[in-house]
Amino acid sequence: MWANIFFFLGVIFTLNGIYLFNSSVKETRKGYMKNEDKIRKNDKHALISLGIGIIFFIITSLF
């Protein structure tokens, strides 16, 4: 049961990271570094979210 919970949390965090990276790309396409702070913030949150997702997948493999 815990493995299922950790797996789905990993999926959710990974999808969130992908979504944030895509929003950064959309922001960049509007104009080259037009809103640089927003792009950096999205990239930072995306990396953190992907890291948490990977940690959950590693925890899932332990069960």
C-alpha positions, -999 to +999 in steps of 0.1 A: +000+000+000+028+024+009+045+016-024+014+026-043+012+059-024+048+067-030+045+058-067+016+080-073+032+109-054+063+104-077+041+105-107+023+137-095+056+155-087+072+144-120+042+157-140+042+189-121+079+194-129+072+188-166+044+212-165+066+239-150+093+234-176+067+237-203+054+269-189+090+282-188+094+274-225+061+291-233+073+322-214+106+322-233+088+319-267+069+351-259+101+370-261+137+363-253+140+365-215+111+389-214+101+379-179+134+365-166+124+362-130+093+342-137+113+318-159+140+313-133+114+307-106+095+281-127+128+263-136+138+262-099+104+248-088+105+223-117+139+210-107+128+207-070+096+189-081+115+165-103+139+158-075+112+150-051+095+128-077+127+109-082+131+104-045+096+090-043+104+066-071+136+055-052+115+050-021+090+030-041+117+006-053+126-002-017+092-018-010 
